[in-house]
Amino acid sequence: MKLINSTIEGTTVIFEFEGGQILEVHNWGAGDKFWHVNGNYHREGGPALEDSNGDKSWYLMGKRHREDGPAVERSNGDKYWWLNGKCHREDGPAIEYANGHKEWYLNGKRHREEGPAIEWANGHKAWYLMGKRLSEDQFNQRKPK
């Protein structure tokens, strides 16, 4: 992608590339930053949104997406894994709140085969397979794959 023009308008830097692609980088006085490509949040190699409070969010072409860690990291310690715009994680909970609450998702659906898909911080639990809620008994009586 070849850069053909760049301009500064106030707190925004606009980059124009061959083929008509536009990248806007915004830096507000409060320290908030965000990156746009053709009107969508987008940034490769870093978060597309960086709030002055420390929150960070990764996007590719307008969809929350990150392959090497959580796509949303809140300054309070909450973490959310997203892939291609869907809440998703294969090797652990896709949502982890700082208070200990955890939720497992695959392709945007609550799902966990090894135990409850939701573990609340207060100890309550809920079981889901491919988005369908099951009782603990139903979960334990299902046929293993």
VENWOCOR-V45519 format. One record per backbone hydrogen bond with DSSP energy under -0.5 kcal/mol. NH is the residue of the N-H (numbers start at 0). CO is the residue of the C=O. Records with the same first field share a line. If there is no record, write none. Layout:
BEGIN
NH: CO / CO
END
This chain:
BEGIN
2: 0
3: 15
4: 15
6: 13
8: 11
11: 8
12: 24
13: 6
14: 22
15: 4
16: 20
17: 1
19: 16
20: 17
22: 14
23: 35
24: 12
25: 23 / 33
26: 10
27: 31
30: 27
32: 49
33: 25
34: 47
35: 23
36: 39
37: 21
39: 36
41: 34
42: 58
47: 56
48: 56
49: 32
50: 54
53: 50
55: 72
56: 48
57: 70
59: 62
61: 40
62: 59
64: 57
65: 81
70: 79
71: 79
72: 55
73: 77
76: 73
78: 95
79: 71
80: 93
82: 85
84: 63
85: 82
87: 80
88: 104
93: 102
94: 102
95: 78
96: 100
99: 96
101: 118
102: 94
103: 116
105: 108
107: 86
108: 105
110: 103
111: 127
116: 125
117: 125
118: 101
119: 123
122: 119
125: 117
126: 133
128: 131
130: 109
131: 128
132: 130
133: 126
138: 134
139: 135
140: 136
141: 137 / 138
END
